Amino acid sequence: MGLGPVIKETAGASSGPAKVALTYASLAATWILLSDSAIGMIFDNPKLVIAAGTIKGWAFVALTTAILYGMMKRMVANIAAMHADVVREQAAKLQTAKLLSTLSDRSTDAIYVKDKAGRYLLFNREAGRVVGTDCADVIGQDDRAIFPPGEAETLMDADHLLMEQGVTHTFEEVLTTSLGVRTFLTTKGPLYDDDHRLTGLFGIARDITERKSAWARVEFLAYHDALTELPNRMLAEDRAKVAMAHAGRSNAKMALLFVDLDNFKSINDSLGHHRADDLLKQVAGRFGRCLRETDTLSRYGGDEFLVLAADVEGSDDANSVAEKLLHCLSDPFEIHGQSISISASIGIALFPEDGRDFTTLVKKADTAMYRAKEVGRNTFRFFDLGMHSGTADQLLLRQGLRRALDQEEFVLHYQPQIDLRSGRVIGAEALVRWNHPEHGLIPPGRFISIAEDSGLIVPLGEWVLREACRQMAVWRCGGLSAMGVAVNLSGLQFKRGNLEQTVEAALKESDLDPACLELELTESILIKDVDMMLTLLARLRSLGLKFSIDDFGTGYSSFAYLKRFKVDKLKIDQSFVRDLAEGAEDASIVQAIIQMAKSLKVTVIAEGVETERALACLQDMACDEAQGFHFARPMPADAFAAYVAERHQNCDVPKAEAGLLGNWVIVEDHR
C-alpha cells in the first residue's frame, strides 16, 4: 500500500477548520442581514425591537452550535478513521519487516540491502559470518568498513553503475575479507519504491570457495597423479603426441623411457603403504630434479614412471637420460628415520624407429624394461625386434584362451555391492575367472591383457555379458526383485564388437529387464572418439541400461565428460579407498569426488573396502554404496545367493521376501 492516499486524506482533513470558519461567517452574515430587516419591518416599538434582537441572538447561537457540532463530529470521525488506517498499515509493514529479517537471518546465503549512497540497511547473519564482521557494526556503513581500501571503492563504483543501468546481474566475485580471500556467486540488482523511484541495491551471495577448491582439485587430478602430483598417463599421452608431431616436422627423435622400481613390492610389504608412498614421492622428486625442463616425467601407475625425452639426436642422448635416472637413485632414501636403498629397471623406445604412436612406444619400452630386469635389474635396455616374440608362458596362455572359449572353461564370480544406508545387497559385479583344467582358477590379471592383445576379449566379453544376464534372470525368478548386475566392458568391444546387438541379444535370451544391467566403462574408453561414444551410449541408454565409470579418479578424464555422457554411477578406485582412514590426501580426494558426483546427481560406489574404519569414513562422507573384502570376496553364483539371503535376513528383510531369498540355492540354474 502506497502513501499517496493517506497524504491526500490527511490534506483533506487539514482543510476542516477553514470550512467551519467559512460556514460560520456565512451563517452569521446571512442571519444578521435577514433578521434585522425582518424585525424592523415587524416592530415599531424600540423595546420590542430590543427583545426580538435578544431572542434572535440566542436562536443564532443555538442554530450555529448545532451546525458546528455536526461538522466537528464528522471531521473528528474522518480523522479517527484515517489514523486507524495508518496504524494498521504501519503494523503490517512492521510485521513484514520482522518476517523478512527473520527469514534473512535464517538463510544460508548472505543477504544485504544498500541505500543509494552505498550504506548498508540490511546485513544478515550469514553475510556477517562469511566476511568475519559483526552485523551491527555494518549497518549505516559502506563497503569501506568491510573490505580493504581500493577493493571497497571498486565495489562501490560497480554498485553505482549497476543502479544506474537498472539491471539485475548474477556473477562470480572474489573478495578479500577478514576470513581471507573468498569466492562468491552473487546476484545484485536495484530496488524501487511504489512510485518506481530508485531507493538502493540488494545483494544475495553464496560462498562457493570450498566448492571451487574441490572442483579445481578434481580437475587437477584429471591430469595428474594424486600421490606424486606428476602428470598422469592422460597428460603424458597428450604431451607425447605434441612431442612426436614436433619431432616429425623437424626430422628429430623422441625417446620414451619406461621406469620400474626394482623389488618395490617387497619394500611395500615390509614398510607398509604409507612409508612406501613416501618413498614414491621422494623418488619422483629426485627424478624431476635430474631431468631437463623440456622432458616430461609422469607416473604411469604403481611403481612405474614414464619419461618423455623430446628433441634427442639418437640412442646416445636417451642413454644419457637413463644413466642420470639410475644415478639419482644411488644414494639411500630416508623414510621415517629408516635408510632405504632402491634401484630401477628402464626400458627405452625411440620415435619414429620403434613406433609412431604413444601406445606402441609404451608397449615396446615396457617390453625392454622387462628385459632389463631379466639381465639383473638396475640397468636399462633399448627395445629391439628380438623382444617382440614374448615369453613362452604368454604364448601358451594365448593358445589356451581359444580352446577355453570353445570348451566353455570360463566361469563368473560375483562380488556383492552394498547400500551403505540400509546395509542391503543392491547389486553384484560380475568378474570372470578361467577354470583351467590343469592349473585351476586363473585370475583375470593373468589373461585379460593377452585376450585384449589377441582380440579374443571381444568373444570373451560377449560370453560374460550373456552369462551375467542369464544368472541375474535366474535370481529374479527366484524372488529377487531389487538387484542389478554390473559387467565390465573392454575398449575393443566398442571398436571391433557389435556391442549394441550383443547387448540386445543377451537381454532377449535371458528375458531380463534392461534396468537390471549396468555396463562399467573405463575413463579411457570414454575419451577416445567422444562423438562416436556419445552416439553409441545414447542408443544403449534408450534400451533402459545403466552406465558406470570404473576406477574413477585414476586420472583420465575431467568432470566435463560426466556432464556429456550422463553416467549413473562412479566407482571410486580402490587405490584411494584402501588407506582412507589413515591418509588425509586420499580422504580429501574421495570427499571431493563424492561432493562433485552428488552435485551432478550421480550415485557413488567405493570399491576395495577392506576395513571397518574405511567403511566408517565412507559413511561419514555420505557415500552411497560400497564393495570389497570387508563385505565379501567374489564368489560363485550359488554362494552369492546364500550370502544375500543371510545378509538380508540380518537387515530385517520382510518375511515374504526373506523366504524367497532362502530358496535361491534351490532354484539356481546349473546349466
HUVEN-V824133 format. One record per pair of residues at least 12 apart in sequence whose ideal C-beta (glycine too) atoms are under 7 Angstrom apart, sorted by the first residue. I is the first residue (numbers start at 1). J is the second residue. Records with the same first field share a line. If there is no record, write none. Layout:
I->J, J
This chain:
1->89
2->194
6->82, 85, 86
9->82
10->82
13->75, 78, 79, 82
16->75
20->68, 71
23->67, 71
24->64, 68
27->64, 67
31->60
35->56
39->52, 53, 56
104->122, 124
105->124, 125
107->124, 126
108->126
109->126, 204, 205, 206
110->124, 126, 127, 130, 205
111->124, 127, 204
112->124, 127, 203
113->191, 200, 202
114->159, 200, 201
115->199, 200
116->163, 198, 199, 200
118->142, 143, 156, 159
119->140, 141, 142
120->138, 139, 140, 141
121->200
123->135, 138, 139
130->177, 182, 207
131->146, 177, 178, 179
132->177, 178, 179
133->146, 178
142->156
143->155, 156
147->175, 176
148->176
151->176
159->201
162->188, 190, 201
163->190, 198, 201
166->190
167->189
168->187, 188, 189
169->188
170->186, 187
171->186
172->185
173->186
182->207, 209
183->208, 209, 212
184->205, 206, 207, 208
185->206, 208
186->203, 205
187->204
188->201, 203
189->202
214->592, 595, 596
215->596
217->592
218->559, 592, 593, 596
219->558
221->553, 555, 589
222->555, 557, 558
223->235, 555
224->555
225->299, 555
226->585, 589
227->277, 280, 281
228->280, 281, 284, 299
230->284, 297, 298, 299
231->296, 298
232->298, 299, 555
233->298, 300
234->555, 556
235->298
236->296, 298, 306, 308
237->358
239->296, 308
240->256, 308, 358
241->358
243->308, 310
244->351
247->351
252->311
253->312, 313, 314, 350, 351
254->308, 309, 310, 312, 351
255->309, 312, 317, 318, 321, 348, 350
256->306, 308, 349, 361, 362, 365
257->306, 307, 309, 321, 322, 346, 348, 365
258->306, 346, 347, 362, 365, 366, 369
259->304, 305, 307, 325, 344, 346
260->303, 304, 344, 345, 369
261->283, 303, 342, 344
262->342, 343, 344, 345, 377, 378
264->303
267->279, 340, 342
271->335
273->578, 579
274->579, 582
275->335, 336
278->335
279->333, 335, 340
280->303
282->333
284->299
286->328, 329
287->305, 325, 328
290->324, 325, 328
291->307
294->310, 311
295->307, 308, 309, 310
296->308
307->321, 325
309->321
315->350, 382
318->348, 350
322->346, 348, 380
325->344, 346
326->344, 378, 380
329->342, 343, 344
343->377, 378
344->378
345->369, 372, 373, 377, 378, 379
346->369, 372, 380
347->365, 366, 367, 368, 369, 371, 372, 381, 383
348->365, 368, 380, 382, 383
349->361, 364, 365, 368, 383
354->383
364->383
365->383
367->383, 387
368->381, 382, 383, 387
371->387
394->450
397->446, 447, 450
398->450, 454
401->447, 450, 451, 454, 456
402->456
404->434
405->456, 459, 460
409->434, 435, 436, 437
410->432, 433, 434, 435, 460, 463
411->433, 435
412->430, 431, 432, 464, 467, 468, 471
413->431, 433, 634, 635, 636
414->428, 429, 430, 634, 635, 637, 640
415->428, 429, 431, 627, 632, 633, 634
416->428, 627, 631, 632, 640, 643, 644
417->429, 605, 625, 627
418->625, 626, 627, 631
419->625
420->618, 619, 623, 624, 625, 626
422->651
423->651
424->648, 651
425->483, 644, 647, 648
426->482, 483, 625
427->483, 484, 485, 486
428->485, 640
429->486, 627
430->464, 468, 485, 486, 487
431->444, 634
432->444, 464
434->447
452->490, 492
455->492, 496
457->490, 492
458->492, 493, 496, 497
461->489, 490, 493, 497
462->497, 502
464->487
465->487, 502, 503, 506
466->506, 509
468->485, 487
469->506, 507, 510, 512, 517
470->510
471->637
472->485, 512, 516
473->510, 511, 512
474->667, 668, 669
475->641, 664
477->667
478->660, 663, 664, 667
479->657, 660, 661, 663
480->661
484->516, 517, 518
485->516, 517, 518
486->518, 520, 548
487->519, 520
488->520, 550
489->519, 520, 521
491->524, 525
494->525, 536
499->536
500->536, 539, 540
503->540, 543, 545
504->543
514->543, 544, 545
515->544, 546
517->545
518->546, 547, 548
519->545, 547
520->548, 550
521->547, 549, 550
522->550, 551
523->549, 552, 556, 557
524->556
526->557, 561, 565
527->556, 557, 561
534->564, 565
537->565
546->568
547->567, 568
548->567, 568, 569, 570, 571
549->567, 570, 571
550->571
551->571, 573
552->570, 571, 572, 573, 593
553->572, 573, 576, 589, 593
554->573
559->596
562->600, 602
563->600
567->602
568->602, 603
569->602, 603, 605
570->593, 597, 602, 604
571->605, 607
572->590, 593, 604, 606, 607
574->607, 608
576->589, 590
577->590, 606, 607, 608, 609, 614
578->608, 610
580->614, 617
581->611, 613, 614, 617
587->617
590->621
591->621
594->621, 622, 623
603->624, 625
604->623, 624
605->624, 625, 626, 627
606->618, 623, 626
607->627, 628
608->628
609->626, 627, 628, 630, 631
610->628, 629, 630
611->630
612->630
615->630
637->668
638->665, 668
641->664, 665, 668
642->665
644->661
645->661, 662, 664
648->661
